[in-house]
Amino acid sequence: MREQLQRVLRTPEMLFIGVNGVVGGGIFLLPGQVAGIAGPAAVWAYLAAGMVVILIGLAYVELSARFDRTGGPVVYAEEAMGRTAGFTVGWSVWLTYLVGWAVLSDGFVSYLSSLWTPAETFAPLIIILLVVSFCLLNTFGVRLGSRVINVFTVAKLVPLTVLIIAGLTFAGAPENFTLDLVPPGSEGFLMAVLVIIFAYGGFEAVSIPAGEMVSPRRTVAIAVIGTLSVVTVFYMLIQYSALRIEPNLAEADSPLAAVGGLMFAGGLVFMTIGALVSIGGTQSGVALIAPRSLYALSREGMIPAFLGKVHPRFSTPAASIWLTGALVIVLAVTGTFAQLILLNVAARLYQYLMVCVSAAILRVRGDDSETSFRLPLGPAIPVVAATLCVVLLTQQSLFEILALLTALAVGLVLYFLSRRAPREES
C-alpha cells in the first residue's frame, strides 16, 4: 500500500531516538549486576557486548539500504522469507515494545515513590496520565514527538555524565584509579557479556519509521552504527566510574543511586531524579516507535486494516497509537506485564535472529545491484551475527521459549483472519 506519512525525520533526530532507545532505565541497575558477575572486568565486557551488537546492527544497516518503507525488520523478513515470516518478526517487535512500555510505566512509579510516598497510592492515575500524554504528543505529529525525545535524551544523559566526570576526577578513591580491569581468571566474563547485550535493546528502533525519514538509507546506517558506538563507550565509562567511586557496587540494590550518595551531598536524590528522567525518556521513544510497528503490519495487510489509518490532519498513525497506549495502560495497571518481562527478552532475540538470517539470504540471492551499502565478506557477517543470536536464545529457559511461541501463535491467528478479510486500497 502507498505510504501516507510525512518524510520529516533527519539524521540528528534519528541519532537522538537511537541513543534514547538504548540508554534507558536499565543502565541505573545494570552496573551492579555486571560487577557481581565479572568484577572489574565488567568494563571490558561492555566493549565485547558492543562489538557483538554492532555485528547484528550491521545486518540492519545493509537491509535498510535495500528498503525505505516503514516497518524495518518486518519488511526485511518478508522480502527474504515471505509474508508469514515477516509478520512473526513484526509481531515480536510490537510485543517487545508493548510490554517494555508497560514495565517502564510501572518502574517510573516505583522510582517516584522513593521521593514521593503517595505515588504508590495514585499509581494507576499516574500511569494513565503518562501514557495518555505520550499518545497525545505523538498524535499531534512525529516531529513534535521526536523533539520531546531530544529533550529527554539530553536531560537523562546529564546525571550519567556527571557521574563519569566525578568518577574520573574528584569522587573516586585514589587507590581505585587504575583498577585491575582484566583480573586473571575472570570466569564470569562471558555471562556478563550476555547480560549486557540486553542493555543494547532499542537500537533497531531507528529502522522502523523509514517512511517518515528524509533520506532513509543514509540515515539508518549512520544512526545504527553511531548509536551503538557512542553507547558502548558511554557504558564503559559509567561502569569504570561507578566502580572507582564504589568498589562494592555489586552489593547495592540501586547501584547508581548508591554511587550518587558517595559523590556529593544530595547525590542520591540527584541520581534518583536522573533515573526518573531516563525512564520517562525511554517511554517517549517507545511511544513513538511502538505504534509505527503496528501501523506497518496493517499497511502490509497482516492485521486489521483500521490500524493502518492515519490522522486526517496530522498524518500520524492515530489508531495504532491509541490502541497501543490503551493496552499499555491495561498491562501496567493490572500488573500482569511483570509475567511477560522474560517474553520481552526472547522476542527481541527472535527478531535479531530473523533479521540476520534475512540479510544472509538476500546477499546469497545476489539481488543487490542498487544497494547503496554492502557489507564486506559477502554473507559472512550476518551469518556470524545469526549464530550469536542462536547462542543467546539457547540461554533462555523453556518457559521463556514457550511463552514466545504462545504469543506468536496468538498473532498468527490474527494474521490469517486478516488475510481472509477484504481490504480497501488507500
Backbone torsions as a table, in degrees:
resi	resn	phi	psi	omega
1	MET	NA	155.1	-177.7
2	ARG	-73.2	134.5	177.6
3	GLU	-66.8	141.3	178.5
4	GLN	-121.1	6.1	-176.5
5	LEU	-87.9	152.5	-179.5
6	GLN	-80.7	136.4	178.1
7	ARG	-90.2	94.1	-175.8
8	VAL	-128.1	-11.7	-177.1
9	LEU	-81.5	131.0	179.8
10	ARG	-112.2	174.5	-174.8
11	THR	-57.1	-48.9	180.0
12	PRO	-57.5	-40.0	179.9
13	GLU	-65.8	-38.5	179.8
14	MET	-71.5	-30.3	174.3
15	LEU	-64.8	-42.2	176.4
16	PHE	-60.9	-44.3	-179.8
17	ILE	-62.7	-41.2	-180.0
18	GLY	-65.5	-49.6	179.6
19	VAL	-63.2	-41.6	179.1
20	ASN	-62.1	-39.4	-178.6
21	GLY	-68.2	-32.2	-178.4
22	VAL	-86.5	-49.7	-178.7
23	VAL	-81.8	92.1	-177.8
24	GLY	-119.2	-156.5	-178.5
25	GLY	-64.1	-23.3	-177.1
26	GLY	-61.5	-30.8	-177.6
27	ILE	-66.0	-18.6	177.9
28	PHE	-80.7	-8.5	177.3
29	LEU	-115.8	-29.4	-171.8
30	LEU	-60.6	-43.4	-175.9
31	PRO	-54.9	-37.6	179.6
32	GLY	-68.0	-43.3	179.8
33	GLN	-63.4	-46.1	-178.1
34	VAL	-66.8	-38.7	177.8
35	ALA	-62.9	-36.0	179.2
36	GLY	-68.7	-28.2	-178.6
37	ILE	-86.1	-46.3	-172.1
38	ALA	-116.4	-2.9	-178.7
39	GLY	64.7	-150.4	179.3
40	PRO	-58.5	-23.8	179.1
41	ALA	-65.4	-8.2	179.7
42	ALA	-57.7	-30.6	-179.7
43	VAL	-58.6	-45.0	-179.1
44	TRP	-78.8	-19.9	175.5
45	ALA	-63.8	-34.1	176.6
46	TYR	-63.6	-39.5	179.5
47	LEU	-65.1	-44.0	179.7
48	ALA	-63.0	-43.9	179.5
49	ALA	-63.2	-40.6	179.0
50	GLY	-60.9	-39.5	179.3
51	MET	-65.8	-38.5	178.2
52	VAL	-63.5	-47.3	-177.6
53	VAL	-68.0	-32.1	177.1
54	ILE	-63.1	-37.2	176.5
55	LEU	-60.7	-43.6	177.8
56	ILE	-65.4	-41.9	-179.9
57	GLY	-61.9	-33.8	178.9
58	LEU	-63.1	-33.5	176.2
59	ALA	-63.8	-39.3	176.7
60	TYR	-63.5	-40.4	-177.9
61	VAL	-64.3	-46.4	-179.4
62	GLU	-62.9	-40.2	-179.5
63	LEU	-69.0	-36.9	179.6
64	SER	-65.8	-24.6	178.3
65	ALA	-73.8	-17.0	179.3
66	ARG	-89.5	-34.9	-171.6
67	PHE	-128.5	141.5	178.2
68	ASP	-124.9	22.6	177.7
69	ARG	-88.0	151.4	175.8
70	THR	-61.7	136.0	177.6
71	GLY	138.1	-31.4	178.2
72	GLY	56.5	-117.1	-174.8
73	PRO	-53.7	-37.4	-179.0
74	VAL	-64.8	-37.4	178.0
75	VAL	-68.1	-43.2	-178.3
76	TYR	-60.2	-49.8	-177.2
77	ALA	-66.9	-36.5	179.8
78	GLU	-64.6	-43.8	-179.2
79	GLU	-66.7	-32.5	-176.2
80	ALA	-88.0	-38.1	-171.0
81	MET	-128.5	2.7	177.5
82	GLY	106.3	168.5	-173.3
83	ARG	-66.2	-37.8	-178.4
84	THR	-65.3	-43.1	177.7
85	ALA	-63.6	-41.5	178.5
86	GLY	-61.5	-39.9	178.8
87	PHE	-63.5	-44.4	-178.0
88	THR	-60.5	-35.1	177.6
89	VAL	-69.4	-48.1	-179.7
90	GLY	-61.2	-39.1	179.0
91	TRP	-65.8	-40.7	179.7
92	SER	-68.0	-34.1	176.9
93	VAL	-62.7	-50.5	-179.2
94	TRP	-63.4	-41.2	179.8
95	LEU	-61.9	-39.7	178.7
96	THR	-60.9	-47.3	-179.8
97	TYR	-68.6	-39.2	-179.4
98	LEU	-58.6	-53.3	-179.0
99	VAL	-67.1	-39.2	179.3
100	GLY	-61.4	-40.4	178.9
101	TRP	-64.0	-40.4	178.8
102	ALA	-65.6	-42.1	178.6
103	VAL	-62.2	-43.4	179.4
104	LEU	-63.2	-37.6	179.0
105	SER	-63.0	-44.7	178.4
106	ASP	-66.8	-39.5	178.7
107	GLY	-63.6	-35.9	177.7
108	PHE	-60.5	-45.0	179.5
109	VAL	-63.8	-39.2	179.8
110	SER	-62.2	-45.0	177.9
111	TYR	-66.5	-40.6	-179.6
112	LEU	-62.0	-36.0	-178.2
113	SER	-67.1	-21.0	178.0
114	SER	-72.7	-20.0	176.7
115	LEU	-106.3	-27.6	-178.5
116	TRP	-136.9	98.1	-173.1
117	THR	-53.5	-41.5	-179.0
118	PRO	-61.7	-8.8	-178.4
119	ALA	-57.7	-37.2	179.7
120	GLU	-63.1	-38.6	179.9
121	THR	-65.1	-39.8	-177.9
122	PHE	-97.7	20.6	-176.3
123	ALA	-52.3	-50.3	-179.7
124	PRO	-57.7	-43.7	-179.6
125	LEU	-64.5	-42.5	179.7
126	ILE	-62.5	-43.6	-179.8
127	ILE	-62.7	-44.5	179.5
128	ILE	-61.4	-44.6	179.5
129	LEU	-62.4	-41.9	179.5
130	LEU	-61.5	-52.7	-175.6
131	VAL	-65.0	-45.1	179.9
132	VAL	-61.6	-39.3	179.7
133	SER	-61.6	-45.7	-179.9
134	PHE	-67.5	-36.3	177.7
135	CYS	-64.4	-41.4	178.6
136	LEU	-62.9	-45.9	-179.6
137	LEU	-57.7	-42.4	-176.6
138	ASN	-81.6	-18.0	173.8
139	THR	-74.5	-35.1	-178.4
140	PHE	-71.3	-15.6	176.6
141	GLY	150.9	142.3	-178.7
142	VAL	-65.6	-31.9	-179.6
143	ARG	-67.6	-41.4	177.4
144	LEU	-63.1	-43.0	179.0
145	GLY	-62.1	-41.1	-179.6
146	SER	-68.7	-33.1	178.7
147	ARG	-68.0	-37.2	175.8
148	VAL	-61.7	-40.6	177.7
149	ILE	-61.7	-42.2	179.6
150	ASN	-57.9	-44.1	-179.6
151	VAL	-63.0	-47.0	-179.7
152	PHE	-63.4	-39.3	-178.3
153	THR	-61.8	-48.1	179.2
154	VAL	-63.6	-44.8	-176.5
155	ALA	-63.4	-42.9	-175.8
156	LYS	-76.4	-20.2	177.9
157	LEU	-78.4	-17.6	-178.0
158	VAL	-60.6	-54.8	-179.1
159	PRO	-63.0	-34.6	178.5
160	LEU	-68.8	-35.9	176.7
161	THR	-67.7	-40.6	176.9
162	VAL	-60.5	-41.5	178.3
163	LEU	-60.0	-44.1	179.9
164	ILE	-62.3	-47.2	180.0
165	ILE	-61.4	-44.1	-179.9
166	ALA	-63.4	-42.6	-178.5
167	GLY	-66.6	-31.2	-178.9
168	LEU	-87.2	-10.7	-175.9
169	THR	-125.3	-97.6	-166.5
170	PHE	-85.3	-23.3	-170.3
171	ALA	-90.8	-22.0	-176.8
172	GLY	-77.6	147.1	175.8
173	ALA	-69.0	132.3	-176.7
174	PRO	-53.7	-38.8	-177.5
175	GLU	-70.7	-11.9	-179.9
176	ASN	-99.6	3.7	-172.2
177	PHE	-62.3	-39.6	-176.3
178	THR	-90.4	-19.6	177.8
179	LEU	38.8	132.7	174.8
180	ASP	-78.8	82.3	-169.8
181	LEU	-64.4	-30.3	-179.8
182	VAL	-127.9	74.4	-178.7
183	PRO	-67.9	148.4	179.1
184	PRO	-59.6	144.0	174.8
185	GLY	67.0	40.8	179.2
186	SER	-81.6	83.6	-170.6
187	GLU	-67.6	-24.4	-176.6
188	GLY	-91.9	10.2	-174.4
189	PHE	-59.1	-50.1	-177.0
190	LEU	-62.7	-42.9	178.8
191	MET	-62.1	-37.5	178.0
192	ALA	-63.2	-39.7	178.4
193	VAL	-60.4	-44.4	-179.0
194	LEU	-63.1	-40.5	179.5
195	VAL	-66.0	-43.4	-176.8
196	ILE	-64.4	-32.9	-179.0
197	ILE	-56.2	-33.8	178.7
198	PHE	-65.2	-24.1	179.6
199	ALA	-74.8	-10.6	179.0
200	TYR	-90.8	-2.4	179.9
201	GLY	-57.4	133.0	179.3
202	GLY	123.6	-19.5	-178.9
203	PHE	-63.5	-30.3	-177.3
204	GLU	-68.5	-12.6	-178.3
205	ALA	-62.2	-27.6	-175.9
206	VAL	-68.1	-16.4	-179.2
207	SER	-88.0	-14.1	-172.1
208	ILE	-73.6	-49.8	-177.9
209	PRO	-83.2	43.2	-178.5
210	ALA	-60.4	-31.4	-179.7
211	GLY	-68.8	-8.0	179.7
212	GLU	-115.5	13.1	179.3
213	MET	-98.8	145.7	178.8
214	VAL	-68.5	-47.2	178.4
215	SER	-129.8	79.6	-171.0
216	PRO	-59.0	-42.1	-176.3
217	ARG	-63.3	-50.1	-179.8
218	ARG	-67.6	-41.8	-175.8
219	THR	-64.3	-45.5	-178.5
220	VAL	-63.7	-42.2	-179.2
221	ALA	-60.4	-48.9	-178.9
222	ILE	-66.5	-41.7	-176.0
223	ALA	-66.4	-42.3	-178.1
224	VAL	-68.1	-54.8	-177.9
225	ILE	-66.4	-41.7	179.2
226	GLY	-63.4	-43.5	179.4
227	THR	-60.1	-50.0	-176.1
228	LEU	-66.5	-36.8	179.5
229	SER	-68.0	-47.2	-179.9
230	VAL	-63.4	-45.0	-177.6
231	VAL	-65.0	-38.5	179.7
232	THR	-60.5	-48.7	178.8
233	VAL	-62.8	-41.9	-179.5
234	PHE	-61.6	-45.9	179.0
235	TYR	-61.9	-42.1	179.8
236	MET	-61.4	-43.1	180.0
237	LEU	-66.7	-38.0	178.5
238	ILE	-63.9	-45.5	-178.7
239	GLN	-64.5	-43.5	-179.7
240	TYR	-62.9	-47.7	-178.1
241	SER	-64.9	-41.0	-179.7
242	ALA	-64.0	-41.2	179.4
243	LEU	-67.8	-34.7	-179.7
244	ARG	-69.4	-36.3	179.8
245	ILE	-78.3	-42.2	-177.5
246	GLU	-131.0	91.4	-179.3
247	PRO	-59.5	-26.3	179.5
248	ASN	-93.4	38.3	-175.7
249	LEU	-57.9	-35.6	-176.3
250	ALA	-63.6	-20.5	-176.8
251	GLU	-88.6	-6.7	-176.4
252	ALA	-88.5	133.8	176.6
253	ASP	-69.5	-40.0	176.1
254	SER	-119.6	82.4	-169.1
255	PRO	-53.5	-48.1	-176.3
256	LEU	-75.0	-25.7	173.0
257	ALA	-68.5	-39.5	177.6
258	ALA	-63.9	-40.6	177.5
259	VAL	-63.2	-41.4	179.7
260	GLY	-60.0	-36.7	178.9
261	GLY	-64.8	-22.8	179.2
262	LEU	-95.2	-9.4	-177.0
263	MET	-76.6	-52.1	-178.7
264	PHE	-167.8	167.8	179.0
265	ALA	-59.8	129.1	-178.1
266	GLY	84.9	3.1	-178.1
267	GLY	-65.0	-33.5	179.6
268	LEU	-63.4	-45.3	178.1
269	VAL	-65.3	-40.4	-179.7
270	PHE	-58.7	-46.1	-179.0
271	MET	-72.6	-32.5	177.7
272	THR	-65.3	-43.3	176.2
273	ILE	-62.4	-37.4	176.9
274	GLY	-60.5	-38.1	177.9
275	ALA	-64.3	-41.1	178.7
276	LEU	-62.3	-43.4	179.2
277	VAL	-65.3	-39.6	-179.6
278	SER	-63.9	-45.9	179.3
279	ILE	-64.5	-42.0	178.0
280	GLY	-62.6	-39.4	178.8
281	GLY	-66.1	-40.6	177.8
282	THR	-64.5	-39.6	176.4
283	GLN	-59.5	-41.1	-179.0
284	SER	-62.8	-37.0	178.1
285	GLY	-69.0	-43.3	178.7
286	VAL	-64.2	-38.3	179.8
287	ALA	-63.3	-29.4	177.3
288	LEU	-78.1	-42.4	-171.7
289	ILE	-85.0	-43.4	-173.5
290	ALA	-54.0	-49.8	179.9
291	PRO	-62.8	-32.3	178.6
292	ARG	-66.3	-29.5	176.2
293	SER	-65.2	-44.8	179.1
294	LEU	-67.5	-40.3	177.7
295	TYR	-58.4	-43.4	-178.3
296	ALA	-63.3	-40.1	178.9
297	LEU	-62.5	-40.4	179.7
298	SER	-68.9	-43.5	-179.2
299	ARG	-65.2	-24.0	177.1
300	GLU	-87.7	2.4	177.5
301	GLY	76.9	25.7	-175.1
302	MET	-100.3	-19.4	176.5
303	ILE	-139.4	171.6	-175.7
304	PRO	-45.2	140.1	-172.3
305	ALA	-64.4	-29.2	-174.5
306	PHE	-64.8	-21.7	179.6
307	LEU	-75.5	-7.2	176.3
308	GLY	-98.0	3.1	179.7
309	LYS	-72.0	142.0	178.3
310	VAL	-112.1	156.5	-179.5
311	HIS	-67.1	130.8	-175.9
312	PRO	-62.3	-25.6	-177.8
313	ARG	-99.8	-44.8	-172.8
314	PHE	-95.8	-7.0	179.5
315	SER	54.1	43.4	176.0
316	THR	-119.4	152.5	-178.0
317	PRO	-73.9	72.2	-171.8
318	ALA	-60.3	-41.3	-178.1
319	ALA	-61.1	-45.9	179.8
320	SER	-67.3	-37.0	-179.9
321	ILE	-60.4	-48.7	-173.6
322	TRP	-78.4	-31.6	175.2
323	LEU	-67.0	-43.7	177.9
324	THR	-61.4	-45.4	179.5
325	GLY	-60.4	-41.7	-179.6
326	ALA	-62.8	-42.3	179.3
327	LEU	-67.5	-36.8	176.8
328	VAL	-60.0	-45.0	-179.9
329	ILE	-60.8	-44.1	179.7
330	VAL	-60.7	-47.5	-179.0
331	LEU	-63.8	-45.7	-176.0
332	ALA	-68.8	-42.4	-176.7
333	VAL	-72.0	-39.2	-178.7
334	THR	-78.8	-21.3	178.9
335	GLY	85.2	-1.7	-178.9
336	THR	-67.5	-17.6	-178.9
337	PHE	-63.5	-24.1	-178.0
338	ALA	-61.0	-30.8	-179.9
339	GLN	-77.1	-9.8	-176.7
340	LEU	-105.9	4.2	-177.9
341	ILE	-59.4	-43.7	-179.9
342	LEU	-67.2	-30.8	175.2
343	LEU	-63.1	-36.5	177.5
344	ASN	-55.6	-45.0	-178.6
345	VAL	-66.3	-48.4	-178.1
346	ALA	-63.9	-39.6	179.9
347	ALA	-63.7	-37.2	179.6
348	ARG	-66.5	-42.5	178.8
349	LEU	-64.8	-38.2	177.6
350	TYR	-61.7	-42.5	178.7
351	GLN	-60.4	-47.7	-179.4
352	TYR	-60.2	-43.3	-179.6
353	LEU	-60.2	-48.2	-177.4
354	MET	-64.9	-35.8	178.0
355	VAL	-66.9	-44.2	179.4
356	CYS	-64.2	-41.1	177.1
357	VAL	-63.9	-39.4	178.8
358	SER	-62.4	-42.5	179.1
359	ALA	-62.0	-41.6	179.9
360	ALA	-66.2	-43.1	-179.3
361	ILE	-62.6	-47.6	-178.1
362	LEU	-66.1	-33.3	177.1
363	ARG	-68.7	-40.2	179.7
364	VAL	-64.1	-35.8	177.9
365	ARG	-64.3	-28.6	176.1
366	GLY	79.6	9.9	-179.2
367	ASP	-89.6	71.2	-177.1
368	ASP	-137.7	28.5	-176.4
369	SER	-63.4	-27.7	-178.0
370	GLU	-101.4	8.6	-178.0
371	THR	-74.9	132.6	-178.0
372	SER	-86.4	-10.1	178.4
373	PHE	-142.1	125.8	179.0
374	ARG	-129.4	134.8	177.4
375	LEU	-74.2	148.5	175.4
376	PRO	-73.5	166.1	175.4
377	LEU	68.0	25.5	176.7
378	GLY	60.4	-133.1	-178.2
379	PRO	-84.6	6.6	-173.3
380	ALA	-59.2	-47.1	-177.0
381	ILE	-63.6	-47.4	176.3
382	PRO	-60.9	-35.9	179.6
383	VAL	-65.9	-43.3	177.9
384	VAL	-63.2	-43.6	179.7
385	ALA	-62.8	-41.3	178.7
386	ALA	-63.1	-39.2	178.1
387	THR	-62.1	-41.4	178.3
388	LEU	-63.8	-36.8	177.6
389	CYS	-64.1	-40.7	178.4
390	VAL	-63.2	-42.5	178.4
391	VAL	-58.7	-43.5	179.4
392	LEU	-65.9	-39.9	179.2
393	LEU	-64.0	-32.9	179.3
394	THR	-69.0	-14.9	177.0
395	GLN	-81.6	-11.6	179.6
396	GLN	-77.3	152.3	179.2
397	SER	-78.0	165.2	178.5
398	LEU	-61.1	-36.2	179.4
399	PHE	-60.5	-43.9	-178.7
400	GLU	-64.8	-42.2	179.8
401	ILE	-65.0	-43.8	179.5
402	LEU	-64.9	-38.0	178.7
403	ALA	-63.0	-41.5	178.4
404	LEU	-63.7	-45.4	-179.4
405	LEU	-62.4	-37.7	178.5
406	THR	-64.7	-44.7	179.7
407	ALA	-63.8	-40.0	177.7
408	LEU	-64.8	-37.0	179.6
409	ALA	-63.6	-40.9	177.8
410	VAL	-61.5	-44.4	179.1
411	GLY	-63.4	-39.3	-179.2
412	LEU	-64.8	-32.3	176.2
413	VAL	-61.7	-46.7	177.8
414	LEU	-62.8	-37.2	-178.2
415	TYR	-63.1	-48.8	-177.7
416	PHE	-71.3	-33.1	175.3
417	LEU	-65.5	-39.2	-179.6
418	SER	-66.4	-35.4	-179.0
419	ARG	-65.8	-26.6	-179.6
420	ARG	-81.9	-19.9	-176.6
421	ALA	-84.4	139.5	177.4
422	PRO	-66.9	144.6	-178.4
423	ARG	-127.4	146.3	179.7
424	GLU	-97.7	138.4	174.5
425	GLU	-71.5	144.6	178.8
426	SER	-132.7	NA	NA
